[in-house]
């Protein structure tokens, strides 16, 4: 499968994932643990790569990230909007 870049990144939600995680005082490991409870298995290094924009994010991962972080999926995709 070919993974395309958008403005040099493999996802558009990484910055927002980090922002929501930090505002909730969660470590990357804690976020990974919450995702695993929801049956999305991501390790801490995967969270790091998502936040850095070097890992592709599947649609089902985006939905569960939004649920765990208690934000709307569209907010994760809109890097220009306020939380």
C-alpha positions as CSV (number, residue, x, y, z in Angstrom):
1,X,0.0,0.0,0.0
2,X,1.3,3.4,-0.9
3,X,1.3,5.9,1.9
4,X,1.1,9.5,0.7
5,X,2.4,12.5,2.4
6,X,0.5,15.8,3.0
7,X,2.7,18.7,3.6
8,X,5.5,16.4,4.6
9,X,3.4,14.4,7.1
10,X,1.7,11.1,7.0
11,X,-1.3,12.3,9.0
12,X,-3.1,15.6,9.8
13,X,-4.2,14.7,13.3
14,X,-0.9,14.2,15.1
15,X,-0.5,17.7,16.4
16,X,-4.1,17.7,17.7
17,X,-3.6,14.3,19.3
18,X,-0.6,15.6,21.2
19,X,-2.4,18.8,22.1
20,X,-5.4,16.9,23.6
21,X,-3.2,14.4,25.4
22,X,-1.0,17.1,27.0
23,X,-4.1,19.1,28.1
24,X,-5.4,16.0,29.8
25,X,-2.1,15.4,31.5
26,X,-1.7,12.0,29.8
27,X,1.6,10.4,28.9
28,X,2.0,8.6,25.6
29,X,2.0,5.3,27.5
30,X,-1.2,6.2,29.3
31,X,-2.9,7.1,26.0
32,X,-1.7,3.8,24.5
33,X,-3.2,1.9,27.5
34,X,-6.5,3.6,27.0
35,X,-6.5,2.8,23.4
36,X,-5.8,-0.9,24.2
37,X,-8.8,-1.0,26.5
38,X,-10.8,0.0,23.4
39,X,-9.2,-2.8,21.4
40,X,-6.9,-0.6,19.4
41,X,-3.4,-1.9,20.0
42,X,-0.8,0.9,19.7
43,X,2.4,1.0,21.6
44,X,3.9,4.2,23.0
45,X,6.3,4.6,20.1
46,X,3.3,4.5,17.7
47,X,1.7,7.3,19.6
48,X,5.0,9.2,19.3
49,X,5.2,8.6,15.6
50,X,1.5,9.7,15.2
51,X,2.2,12.9,17.0
52,X,5.3,13.5,14.9
53,X,3.4,12.9,11.7
54,X,5.5,10.0,10.6
55,X,2.9,7.3,11.0
56,X,-0.3,6.9,9.0
57,X,-3.5,6.9,11.1
58,X,-6.3,4.5,10.0
59,X,-9.9,5.8,10.1
60,X,-10.8,3.4,12.9
61,X,-7.8,4.6,14.9
62,X,-8.9,8.2,14.5
63,X,-12.4,7.4,15.8
64,X,-11.0,5.6,18.9
65,X,-8.4,8.4,19.5
66,X,-11.2,10.9,19.5
67,X,-13.3,8.8,21.9
68,X,-10.4,8.2,24.3
69,X,-9.3,11.9,24.2
70,X,-13.0,13.1,24.5
71,X,-12.9,15.2,21.4
72,X,-14.7,15.2,18.1
73,X,-13.1,13.3,15.3
74,X,-13.4,16.4,13.1
75,X,-11.5,18.5,15.7
76,X,-8.6,16.1,15.3
77,X,-8.6,16.7,11.6
78,X,-8.8,20.5,11.8
79,X,-5.4,21.8,12.8
80,X,-6.6,25.4,12.4
81,X,-9.5,25.3,14.9
82,X,-9.6,26.0,18.6
83,X,-10.3,23.3,21.2
